[in-house]
Amino acid sequence: MSESSKPASQPYAAGNQELAEYREPSRLAIGGMVLGLLSVLALFGPAFWIIPMSAVAISAFAWRSINSHDHLSGKTLAIAGLILGPLFGGIAFTSNYVQRQTLQSNAQALAEGWIKLMAEGKIYEGHQLTLMPGERQPLEADLDFFYQENESIQEPIENFESRPSTQWFRKHVDADVSIRFISFASTSFGEDSDRVLIEYELTANSNGNSDSKFFELYLNRTLFQSEDTARYLWEVRCDLTGA
């Protein structure tokens, strides 16, 4: 009787053993892996950088929790979150850094080119760069004739010439103007346009005298698209901020 009951007890004993060895998957590990997968969204902008950071934090906490509790499993999921989060986060940060550096470098080159035009007394050329790209004259155009004969441009050029920054350049047209870069005050990216604000100190040296002023140059880069091509065009605005 006792011998016939032993085979029936074996499945029951095996079931108990499996139940005893069962380890619950860590919810934190699952969440960390999911956030690791979602970290690809970080490639679309800094607003999503919180996702890979959260993936790393939650996955690391899950790893520690699994090591501290015998009833939890999911180390592989935690490892996935620890890998995917930094991977996509690192790619996103590097891409954004390179894009920002390129934008700032191009903006600085344009800003200092514009300053040199103004320092040489080329007011019309400088004014052209403050206009929207579609409103500008071709590079080969006779700007002296255009500004003298075109009534529609008279008010814009008068407003430009009345600005304190333009007047400072006119005052020192024969001086040696030195440029000291201070900082990129702000850099922002938009869907169709990007903006950079650069701060400079300009010093005009003439006959042993010097006159220094601080300037802010706003540079806006806009994407223009046609049927065949797409290209970025820049415009400039300059403000004199004080002595």
C-alpha positions in Angstrom: 0.0 0.0 0.0 2.8 2.4 1.0 4.8 1.4 -2.1 1.9 2.1 -4.5 1.6 5.6 -3.0 5.2 6.6 -3.7 4.9 7.2 -7.5 1.9 9.5 -7.0 3.9 11.6 -4.5 6.8 12.2 -6.9 5.0 14.8 -9.2 3.7 16.5 -6.1 7.3 16.7 -4.7 8.7 18.0 -8.0 6.0 20.7 -8.1 6.9 21.8 -4.7 10.6 21.9 -5.7 9.8 24.1 -8.7 7.6 26.3 -6.6 10.4 26.6 -4.0 12.9 27.6 -6.7 10.7 30.0 -8.5 12.0 33.6 -8.5 9.8 36.5 -9.3 10.9 38.8 -12.1 11.9 42.2 -10.8 9.5 44.9 -11.9 12.3 47.4 -11.7 14.4 45.4 -14.0 11.5 45.2 -16.5 11.0 48.9 -16.2 14.7 49.6 -16.7 14.8 47.5 -19.8 11.7 49.2 -21.2 13.2 52.6 -20.5 16.5 51.4 -22.1 14.6 50.6 -25.3 12.8 54.0 -25.2 16.1 55.7 -24.8 16.3 55.9 -28.6 14.0 58.9 -28.2 17.0 60.8 -26.8 18.2 61.1 -30.4 15.4 63.5 -31.1 16.5 66.2 -28.6 17.6 67.1 -25.1 14.0 67.0 -23.9 14.2 63.2 -24.0 17.6 62.9 -22.2 15.8 62.1 -19.0 14.8 58.7 -20.4 18.3 57.2 -20.7 19.2 58.7 -17.3 16.1 57.1 -15.8 16.9 53.8 -17.5 20.4 53.7 -15.9 19.2 54.7 -12.4 16.3 52.2 -12.3 18.3 49.4 -13.8 21.1 50.0 -11.3 18.7 50.0 -8.5 17.1 46.8 -9.8 20.5 45.1 -10.0 21.2 45.9 -6.4 17.7 44.8 -5.4 18.0 41.4 -7.2 21.4 40.8 -5.5 19.8 41.5 -2.1 16.7 39.4 -2.4 16.8 35.7 -3.3 13.2 35.7 -4.5 13.9 38.1 -7.4 15.2 37.5 -10.9 15.9 39.6 -13.9 19.6 40.4 -13.9 19.6 40.1 -17.7 16.8 42.7 -18.0 18.7 45.0 -15.7 21.9 44.6 -17.7 19.9 45.5 -20.9 18.8 48.7 -19.3 22.3 49.5 -18.1 23.6 49.0 -21.7 20.9 50.6 -23.8 20.5 53.7 -21.6 24.1 54.9 -21.8 24.4 53.7 -25.4 21.5 55.9 -26.8 22.2 58.6 -24.3 25.8 58.8 -25.3 25.0 58.9 -29.0 22.4 61.6 -28.4 24.8 63.8 -26.3 27.6 63.4 -28.8 25.4 64.2 -31.8 23.9 67.3 -30.0 27.4 68.5 -29.0 28.8 68.2 -32.5 25.7 70.0 -33.9 26.0 72.8 -31.4 29.7 73.3 -32.0 29.2 73.4 -35.8 26.3 75.9 -35.4 28.3 78.1 -33.0 31.5 78.0 -35.2 29.5 79.1 -38.3 27.7 81.8 -36.4 31.0 83.2 -35.0 32.6 83.2 -38.5 29.6 85.2 -39.8 29.4 87.5 -36.9 33.1 88.5 -37.1 32.8 88.8 -40.9 29.9 91.2 -40.4 31.9 93.2 -37.8 34.7 93.6 -40.3 32.3 94.8 -43.0 30.9 97.5 -40.6 34.4 98.5 -39.4 35.4 99.0 -43.0 32.5 101.4 -43.5 30.5 99.0 -45.7 27.2 99.9 -44.2 25.1 98.8 -47.1 26.7 95.3 -47.1 26.2 95.1 -43.4 22.6 96.1 -43.7 21.9 93.5 -46.3 22.9 90.7 -43.9 20.3 92.0 -41.4 17.5 91.5 -43.9 15.6 88.3 -44.5 17.4 86.3 -47.2 14.5 86.7 -49.7 14.7 90.5 -49.3 18.4 90.8 -50.1 20.0 92.0 -53.3 22.3 89.7 -55.3 25.9 89.8 -54.4 26.9 91.4 -57.7 24.3 94.2 -57.4 25.3 97.8 -57.3 24.3 98.6 -53.7 25.0 102.3 -53.9 22.6 102.6 -56.8 20.0 100.4 -55.1 20.0 102.3 -51.9 19.9 105.7 -53.6 17.2 104.9 -56.1 14.9 102.5 -54.2 12.4 104.3 -52.1 11.1 101.2 -50.3 14.6 100.6 -48.7 14.9 104.2 -47.4 13.1 103.7 -44.1 14.9 100.4 -43.3 18.3 101.8 -44.0 17.5 104.9 -42.0 16.5 102.8 -39.1 19.6 100.7 -39.4 21.9 103.8 -39.5 20.2 105.3 -36.5 21.0 102.3 -34.3 23.7 103.0 -31.7 25.7 100.1 -32.9 25.8 101.4 -36.5 26.6 104.9 -35.3 29.6 103.5 -33.3 31.0 101.9 -36.4 30.5 105.1 -38.4 32.2 107.1 -35.7 35.3 104.8 -35.9 35.3 104.1 -39.7 39.0 105.0 -39.9 40.1 103.3 -36.7 41.7 100.0 -36.1 38.9 97.9 -34.6 39.9 94.9 -32.5 37.5 92.1 -31.7 37.4 90.2 -28.4 35.1 87.2 -28.2 33.4 87.0 -24.8 30.9 84.1 -24.9 28.1 82.3 -26.6 25.3 83.7 -24.5 22.7 81.3 -25.8 22.2 78.7 -28.5 18.9 77.2 -29.5 17.6 74.9 -32.2 14.2 75.1 -33.8 12.3 73.1 -36.4 13.1 75.5 -39.3 15.5 78.0 -37.7 18.4 78.1 -35.2 19.6 81.0 -33.1 22.9 82.0 -31.6 23.6 85.0 -29.4 27.3 86.0 -29.2 28.8 88.7 -26.9 31.8 90.7 -28.1 33.9 93.6 -26.9 35.0 95.8 -29.7 37.8 98.4 -29.3 38.5 101.2 -31.8 42.1 102.4 -31.7 42.9 105.7 -33.4 45.7 108.3 -32.8 46.5 106.8 -29.4 42.9 106.9 -28.3 40.6 103.9 -27.7 36.9 103.4 -27.4 35.6 100.1 -26.2 32.0 98.9 -26.3 30.2 95.6 -25.6 28.1 94.2 -28.4 25.5 91.4 -28.7 25.1 89.8 -32.1 22.0 87.7 -32.7 22.4 85.3 -35.6 19.5 83.4 -37.0 19.9 80.5 -39.4 16.8 79.5 -41.4 16.2 76.5 -43.5 15.0 77.4 -47.0 13.6 74.6 -49.2 12.9 74.5 -52.9 11.9 71.7 -55.2 15.5 70.6 -55.8 17.5 71.9 -52.8 17.5 72.8 -49.2 19.9 75.2 -47.7 20.5 77.3 -44.6 20.7 81.1 -44.8 21.7 83.5 -42.1 20.7 86.9 -40.9 22.3 89.2 -38.3 21.2 91.7 -35.7 23.5 93.7 -33.6 22.9 95.6 -30.3 25.3 97.8 -28.4 25.0 97.0 -24.8 27.1 99.5 -23.0 30.6 100.6 -22.2 
